[in-house]
Amino acid sequence: MLVATPRGRGQDDVRRHNLAALLGLVHRWGAATRADVTRSLQLNRSTVGDLVGVLVDAGLLVEERPADLTPGRVGRPSLQVRPRPVATGGTSVLAVQVDVHDLQVVRVGLGGTVLARWGSPTSPTAGPEAVVQLVADAARRLCGQDAQHVAGIALAVPGTVHAATGVVASAPHLGWREVPLRDLVAGVLATRGGLALPVQVANDADLGLLAEQRRGAAVDHTDVVYLSGTHGLGGGVLTGGHPLTGHRGFGGEVGHIGVDPAGRACHCGSRGCWEAQAMAGAWAELFELDPGAPDVVQQVLARLRAGGVVSRRTRDKLSRSFAGGLASLVNVFDPQVVLLGDGLWRELWPEVAGDVLPWLERFTTPVLRSRVAVRPAGLGRDSTLLGAAELAFAPLLADPLGSLAGRWTPAGLVVPGERGAQG
């Protein structure tokens, strides 16, 4: 049953909330029967029918009979609700991952399905303007003539970001400082491609955590640490079911936990930071490799598998350094799981887990020993991109009709904003 209207909220607010809840449910599940929706949202059937009708008319959802009907079933089967396919005018977003050596862009449909993918090598010396031009090229390639059905674009960056303004405060491995990335992307998309898309920017590890919480290995978990990076080390932290952001939104700079005061110099100006002691630069130095090589991870893996005294000593030393940082996170946050996202340690983990875990056990306070799992992220290398897609979808999922106000639906009707069916 539809609950009583909360004090201070009118019928339009309740309807908006219910539409958002319904669309969010279908987006998470990919498809659901009306019966499932009714049970999950605890609304009556007529209300659910009205809400589904509004979202179908808006071009966001479709309804159809289930294809696999059980033989001998009695009664009419419940209609299945799913996102409208992009091929027939369904809604999608663009998600971008900016990294040191490459740029990845995907188009993702409502429901979380990756529809198309584009990538390009970049250089750590490439300025933000060059990266923005690549993003604009990718948007044109992936959207084609269907840009009116793209709800937004979100970019994941390996650095600290002012969420409200989309300004990258610092991305040291890209050489960026105080870059107004949101405005740069919005401007180039509008002038070069005629795409007036909402643009959002966030830290890559925070977005990786978001995706894992929604669709990956952190579903049903409340306390999670997500780590990613090859040259730097970024972290996203979920505690009590809530992302840890910090006062200025810069929380999660776990790469600068101190693990050795006499260690390697870090780009932040300190010494012995976790990323300086355990990431690509440290491995490359001991193995006499080029730390800036695009394939440095593959070169490190090859040296490890080749064996030898240098390999053994390097493995021992850097596994201990990595375990020291991990233990600090476990001791402070008491997570259920530590997820290794895209980057160096996800690739190395099968090779060095047996070296890291004994040190982690040794460095962790006794009450927490053997209480935390460490494993690769469930969504693999796409965690960050899928998290960026979730960020791009967020305004639509929060207010479906308000976000679409003024846009043309597949039926040729203009979505009427705040007016529409009651529910």
Salt bridges, closest charged atoms under 4 A:
ASP13 OD1 - ARG16 NH1 2.82
ASP36 OD1 - ARG39 NH2 2.49
GLU63 OE2 - ARG34 NE 2.54
GLU64 OE2 - ARG82 NE 2.63
ASP137 OD1 - ARG140 NH2 3.23
ASP137 OD1 - ARG192 NH2 2.98
ASP146 OD2 - ARG107 NH2 2.85
ASP146 OD1 - HIS149 NE2 3.75
ASP183 OD1 - ARG182 NE 3.59
GLU275 OE2 - HIS173 NE2 3.23
GLU275 OE2 - HIS267 NE2 2.78
GLU285 OE1 - ARG264 NE 3.27
ASP316 OD1 - ARG312 NH2 2.54
GLU347 OE2 - ARG381 NH2 3.13
GLU351 OE1 - ARG305 NE 3.36
GLU351 OE2 - ARG315 NH2 3.36
ASP355 OD1 - ARG312 NH2 2.46
ASP355 OD2 - ARG315 NH1 3.11
ASP382 OD2 - ARG117 NH2 2.93
GLU390 OE2 - HIS27 NE2 3.01
GLU390 OE1 - ARG214 NH1 2.82
GLU390 OE2 - ARG215 NE 3.06
ASP399 OD1 - ARG16 NE 3.76
GLU418 OE1 - ARG16 NH2 2.26
